[in-house]
Amino acid sequence: MEETVKESEPKSYWRWSRTDFFPEESFRNWSTYATAISESGVRFKDRFLNRSTDSYELEVLSKQSGNSLKRCLTWWDLMWLSFGSVVGTGIFVLTGQEAHNHAGPAIVVSYAISGLSALLSVFCYTEFAVEIPVAGGSFSYLRIELGDFVAFIAAGNILLEAVVGAAGLARSWTSYFATLINRSPDSLRIPISHFAEGYNLLDPIAVVVLLITNTIAMLGTRGASKLNWIASLVSAALIIFVLIAGFVKGNPANLTPFVPYGAGGVFQAAGVLFWAYTGFDMVSTMAEETKNPAKDIPIGLIGSMSMITLIYCLMALSLSMLQKYTEMDVNAAFSVAFESVGMKWAKYLVAAGALKGMTTGLLVGGLGQARYTTQIARSHMIPPWFALVHPKTKTPINAALLVTICSACVALFSSLDVLSSVSSLSTLFIFMLMAIALLVRRYYGRNVSSKRDLCKLGLFLFMIIGSSIGTTVYYNRSAHGWIGHLITMPFWVLGNLGIMIFLPQQRFPKIWGVPLVPWLPSLSIGINLFLIGSLGSEAFVRFGICTLVMLAYYMFCGLHATYDLAHQKQDDSRNVQVNKNTPS
């Protein structure tokens, strides 16, 4: 009787037993683990071919957290969460750099182009988030459409992006704070001569900032959201000041010549400026905590990204009128521009605005990263202990702690450029997979589409992806050539026409869907691959190393945990069915 009472009592949130981290059969002892390793080939085939379902992600996996996330967000919250996560240092740092080096006053057009590419990815995320409002965001969407293995690769990149991105933002916070108090960017860091270059400037302030912002995120989603939109309103007021001052003090003569570096410079700047738009994917992970996903998510995501694109274009135009592009400071363009028209004091407002943008970026990032981690842990790709939701705060504290501690360690030792390129590549890689997943979702129906239709879809996707890669390679090797594009681009068009003509659409969105399918998702694939191609070779080397580490973990741990979970659920379903059919 006592044992029964103990079993019925709720477990403490803070529990540390082996079964809380590795409850699967494969990890029960060394013998079962050896058996699991010997079956790796069969298990990998099973996981590679496996696809999750909307209902499984929505109804079954959420139970792994013990407690539910609280539905407390509206479209207003989502809009400002997106604003807080996206509008940060990018607009203040990159605008002057790209206007001076590549685009000139046409930096306005560059922002419009990169904003369009970001909006294409937002469309894909929105359609998925409306129909599958779970905390996993792109991880869950890819699990459903492209399978467990592709989702794991995405999960590894999501966690890598979360850790490295937060660490980089925190170190930037220290640099801007030092600038605000009239000191050099590295003056608040502790030099360690015995450490290797790139790891020899310790940054305890970055660690403290990470701990504070993530603690706020852990204490409650609603409170963090309120703090974000109040802070974002302050940021909006600063942006309005910059616009008014720029247009009043500016000189339209500074806008000529408008395209001094040609169309190539405009597109090159657009590739760099894309990073000023990243962060919106974190908002899609808040779908499980949204009151009315069908209405709130489209308004919150698409509305905010459209507003942000307009703001960026106006700020770029304001800067171009304030100062000639040849005279812009590549490191502090807005501050120097205001100083050049007699408003030296305005540089402190600009620095404070950038600092605020980084703070809300860390806050919203802390919210989103923990939700990604929660859903990944629910699937047992990482230990399910990280999926637990605290009964009082209704937030995934364990998942938040994992990302926070890892980010703090990286931020303490690593310089800003050590892994930033890997983070960029990871983000674009996931955006590309999301566009592919959307096409698969629309044109492939499980147990409905024939094998012939599946082969056709595979062929047309190969044409779209292959032509996009070909265009990117040719452009990078022969930037002024055009003959190669006459070969690659028609294949991209033919791939889309093939999908439209030869494949029936198997799924139509019930509430909100991406328009002009398959053209817009295919354009998103092409743009993301083009931007990936603009990264240096060092980014690919680091990305390859990180991928190999991920695959090693998957083959020795993640594969067997997910296999056991999937087959345990299947066995449970069979037992239930047998019990129903057995006469009493």
N, C-alpha and C positions, 0 to 999 in steps of 0.2 A: 504493500500500500504506500509506504513512504517513497519508494522508487517512482511510483506512478505520479505522486504529487510533485516530486522534483522534476520529472520530465515535463509536466504540464506548466511549470513555472517559466515565465519568459526569460530568455538568456540575457545576460548583461551585454550592453553594446561593446564594452571594452573586454574582449575575450581574446586569448592568445594560443589556444591549443593547436596542435598540428592539423587536426581535422577542419579547423576554421580556415586554414590556408590551403591545405591539400586534402579535401574530403574524398577525392576520386579513388576508385578501386585500384588503379594502376600504381598509386603511391602508398598503398597500405603497408607494404614491406618491400625489401630488396628483391624478393622472389617475384612478386607481381610486377615490379618495375622492369625486371629483366624480361619477363614475358611480353610486356608492352613494347619494349624496345625491339624485340625480335619480330613483332608484328607491324613494325613501322610502315612498311610498304603498303600493306593492306589498309591500314588505318589512314594513311595519307590519301590513297585513292578514294576512300569513303568520304573524307573531309573535303577533298578537292571537288567532288561531284555534288556534295551536299548543298542545299539552298534552304535558308530559313524562310519564314512566312511572316506576313504582316501581323497576323494574330499571335504568333509565337513571340515576336518581339514586343508586342503591346501587352499581352495578357500573362504569358508564362514567365518570361525572363524578369519582369518587374518584381515577381515574388521572391527572387533571390536576394533582394535588398532588405527583407524583413519588414520594413516600414515603407510607406509610399511617400514620394515627393509631393509637396503641397502645391496645388493649383492656385496660384495667387497673382499671376501676371496678366496684363491686358496689352492691347496693341500699343498703348502709350508707353508702357514699360519697355516693350520690345524695341520700339523706335529709338528710345533714348539709350537703351543698352547697346544697340547697333552704333549709334552716334558716339557713345563713350568708348567703344572698343575700336572703332575705325579712325576717328579724328584725333590723331596724336601728333607725334613728331614729324610724320611724313610730309605734311603740307608745309611745315615751317623749315624743314631741312632740305628736302629734295627739290622744291620749286626753284630756288635760286641756282642750285647746282646744275639742273637740267636746262634752265633757260640760258644760263651763261655758256654752257658747253655744247649743247646740241640743238635746242629748239628756238631760242630767241623769244620774241613776243608770242610766237605760235605755241608756246607752252600751254596756252588755253586749249588749243586743239588737241594737244597731247593728253591733257587731263580728260577731255571728252572721250577720246579713244580708249584710254585705260578704264574710264568709268563704264563705258559700254561693255568692255570685256568682263568687268566685275559683275555688272548687272546680269550678264548671261549666266554666270555661275549662280547668282542669287535666284534666278528663275528656277534652275534645277533643284536647288536646295529647298525652295518654297514648295514646289509640287510634292516632293517627298515628305517634308515636314507636316504639311496639311493632312496627308493621308496616313502617315505613320508618326504621330507625335510622341516620340520617345526620346530619352536623354542621350541616346547614342549618336544622334546626328548621322554624319556620313558613314560611320562604322556600321550602324544598323542597316542603312539603305544598301550598302555594298554587300552585306551578308545575305540580304534577300535576293538581290539580282545577280551578283557575280560570284557568290559562294564564300565559304568559310576561309579558304586559303587567301583569296584576294583581300577579304576583309581583314585578315590578320596582318598582311603587309601594310594595309592602310592604317590599322591600329598602331603598329609600330611607328609609322611615320607621324601619326597624330600625337602620340606620346612624346616622340622626339621633338616635334614642332612645339608642343606645349612647354617642355622643359627648357629648350634652348631659347624659344621666343620670350618667355617670361624672364629668363636670366639676362638676355640682351636688353630688354626694356628696363629692367631694374638698374643695370649698369649705366644706361643712358640717363636715367633719373639722377644718378649721382653726378654725372658730368654737367647736366643742365643746372642742377642745384648749385654746383660750384661756380658756374658762370653767373648765376643770379646774384651771388654774393661777391662778385668781382674777383674770382680766383680762377686759376687754370683748371681745365677739366679733370686732370689727374691729381690735383693737389690734395684731395680728400681720401686718396687711396694709399695703402701702406706698401711701399716697395720691399720686395724680398730678393736680394741679389742672387741667392743660391738657386732660385727657381728658374725654369726655362722661360725664354721669351714668349710672351703671350699669356703666361700664367704667373707672372712675377709681380702683379699689382693687386694686392688683396683689397676687396671692396666690402667692408662690413656694413656700410650704409645701404647698399643694394640688398643685403640679406635682411636688414631690419625692415626696409620698405616692403619686401616680399612677404615677410611674416605678418606685418600689420594689415596689408590689403587682403591677404588670403584669410586671415582670422575674421575680418569683417564678412567675407564671403561665406565662411563656415557658420557664422552665427545666425544666418537667415537670409533667404533669397529676397524676400520682400523688402527688408531693411536695406540690403545692399543695392537693390534696384532704386529705392527712393534716394539714397545717397548719391547714386550715379546720375540720376536725372537732375537733381539739384545742382551738382557740380557741372553737368553738361550745359545747364542753362547759363551758368557763369561763363563757360567757354563760348557759348553762342553769343553772349553779349560782347565778349572780346572780339569775336570774328566780325560782328556788326561794326564795331569801332574801327577795325582794320580796313574794312570795306569803305566806310564813309570817309575816313581820313585819306585813304588811298585815292579815291575818286575826286575828293576836294583838292588835295595837294598835288595830284598827279598831272602829268603833261602828256596829252595824246600824241605829241610828236615823238615820244619815246617808243611808240608802237611801230615805227618804220625804221628799217625794213621789217616786215612782219614775219617772213620765213627766210632768215639769213643763211641757214644751213641746208635748205632744201627739204623735200618731203622725207628723205632718209633720216634726217636729224629729228624730225617730228615723231616718226615711228620709234626711233631708238629711245627717245625720251619717254614715250608712252610705255615702253617695256619696263623702264626703271620705275616710273610713277605708279605702276600697278601695286607696288608694295604699300602705297599710301591708302589703298582701299582694303587691305586684308584685315581680317578680324570678324567680319560678318558671320562666318561659319560658326563661331562660338555661340551666336544668338540662336541658331537652329537647334542647339542642344537643350535650349530652355523650353522646347515644345511641350515636354511632359509636365511642365509647371505652368502652362498657359491655360487660362480659363476657357477660352473659345478658340481653339487652334484654327478652325476653318476660316474665321473672320480675322482674328488678331495677327496671325503669322504673315499672310500676304500684305496687309497694311503695314505691319511693323518692319518687315524685311525690305520689301520693294519700295515702300514709301521712304524709308530712311536712306536707302542707297541712292534713290533719285535726288533726294534733298542734298546728300553729301556731295554728289557729282556736281550739282549746281553751285554749291558753296566753294568747292575746289576751283572751278572754272572762274568764278568771280574773284576769288583771292589771287589767282594767278594773273588775271587781268589787272587787278589793283596794283600788284607788285610791278608789273611791266610798265605801267603808267608812272609809277613813282620814280623809277630809275632805269636808265638805259641798260639793256641786257649785258653789254660789254663791261659795265662797271659794277655789276652785282657781285656781292661776296658769296662764294659758294658754300660757306659754313654758316653764316648768319645773315641771310639775304634780307629778311624783313627788318631786323634791328638796324642794319647799316643803311637800308633804304630810308627808314624814318629819320635816321640821324642826318642823312644828306639833305633833307628838306626842313631841318631845324627842329625836329621832334626827338631829341636824344633820349628823353625820359621814356619814350614809347618802347624802347628795347626791353625795359623791365616787364612791361605788360606782355610782350611777345614771349619772353622767357618763362613768365609765370603761366601763360597759356599753354606752352609746350609741356611744362611740368605737370599741369593739371591733366593734359591729355594722356600723358604717360601713366599717371596715377589711376585714372578711370580705365585705361587700357589694361592695367594689371588687375584691377578689381573685376572687370567683366571677364577677362581672361581666366581669372581664378574660378569664377562661376562655371564658365564653359568647359574648361579643362577637367574639372572634377566630374562633370556630367559625362563627358566622353569616357573617362576612366571608369566610372560606375558601370556603364553598359558593357564595356570591354570585360570588366570583372564578372558581371552577371553571366556572360557567356563562358566563363572559366578560362579564357585565354590568358588572363593573369589571375592570381588567387582570388577567390570570391569574397574574401575578407574585405577587399577594397570596394565591394559593391554595397556594403551595409549602409543604411540610412539611419541617422540618429533619431530616436523617437521624439525628442523634444524640439530640436532645431529643424527637423525634417530636411536636413542637408547631408550629403555624403562626406562626412568628415574624414573618414579613412582615405578615400580617394584624393581629397584635397591635400591631406598631409603628404601623401606619396609625391604628388607633383610639386608641392611647396618645398619639401626637404631636398628633392633632387635639383630643383631650380636654384635653391639657395646655395647648394654646393658648387654648381656650375658658375653662378654669379660671383661667388667669393673669389674664385681663382682665375676664371677664363676671361680673356679680353673679348671685346665686342665682335671682332671679326673672325674668331676661331671657328665657330660653327654657324655663323649667320647665313652663309650661302647654302648650307645643308637644309636649314629651316625653310628657305625660299623654295628650294627644289621640292621638298616634301609637300609644301602647300599646293604648288602647281600640279604636282603628281596626283594628289587627292582630288583637286578640282577637275582634272581630266577624267579620272575614273568615274566621278559623279556624272559627267555628261554621257559617258558610255553607258553607265547603269540606267540612266533615264531612257535612252534609246532601246535598251534591252527590255525595260519595263513596259514600254509602249508596244513593242513589236514582237515580243515572245511571251506566249502564254503557256505556263507549265501544264502539262497534260492536255494541252489544246493544240499548240503549234506542232506541225509535223517535223520530222527530222530534216526533210527537204527544206522547209522554211527556215529551220535553225541554221542549216548550211548556207543558205542565201544570206541571212542576216550576218553570219560570220564573215562571208566574202565581202559584203558591202562595208562592214565596219573596218575590215582590213584595208579596203581601198581608201576610206576616209582617213584612217590613222596613218597608213603608209604614205599617202599623198601629202599629209600635213608634215610628216617627218621629212619627206623629200624636199618640200618647199623650204622648211627651216634650214636644212643642211645646205641647200643651194644658195639661199640668201646669205648665210654666214660665210660661205666660201667665195661667193661672187656677188657682193652687195650691189654692184651696178649692172649686173646682167639681168636679162629678162627671158632669154630663150628657154631656160630650164623650167620656168614657171608655166610656159605654154604646154609643158608635158605633165607637170604635177597637178596643177589646178583643175584641168578637165577631169582627172580621175576623182578628185574630191567631189565635183559636181555630179559625175556619173554614179558615184557611191550613194549620194543622197537621192538622185532620181530612181536608182534601183530600189531603195527602201520604199519610196513613195509608190512606185508602179507595181512592184512584184511581191510586196509583203502587205497583208491586211493588218490594220492596227488592232491589236488584241485587247488593249486596255484604254479606256477613255477616262480622264480625270472626272471625278464626281463633283468636285467643288471648284478647284482652281488648277489650271494646267499651263505648262510652257506653251506659248504661241509658236506658230510656224515650225512645228516639228516635221521632219528631222533637221531642218536647216539651222536653227539657232543652237541646239545642242552640238551639232557638228562644227559650227563656227567656234563654239566654246572649246572643243577639243583642239581645233587648229590653233587658236590663239594661245592656249595654255602650253602646247608643245612648242610654239614659236618662242614664247617667253622662257621656257626651259632651255631652249637652244641658245639663248643669249647669255646664260650663265657660264662661268669659266670652267675649265677642265678640273680644277681643284674641287669644285662642288660635286662633280660626278664621282671623283675618287672617294671623298668622304661619305657620300651617299651610298656608294658600293660597299664600303667597310661597314657602315651601320646596318645595311641590309643583310650582310653576311652574319653579323651578330644576331640580328632578329631571327634569321632562319635557323641558326644553331639553337636558340632558345625554343623555337617552335618544334623542332624535331625531337628535342629531349624533354620538353615539358608541355607546351601549349597544345600540341597535337593530341597527346594522350588524355589530357584533362577534358578537352572538348569532345573527344571521341566517347569517353566514359559518360559524360553528361548526356550526350545525344542518345546513346543506347540505353542508358538508365531510364530516360523518359519514354523510350519506345517500349521497354519491358514493363514499365508502370502502366502504360496504356493497354498492353496486352493482358496484364493481370486484371485490370478493371473490367475488360471485355469478358474474360473468362468467368469472373465472379458474377457478372450479370447473367451469363448463359447457364450457370450452374443452378439446378433446381434446389430449393431450400427444403 
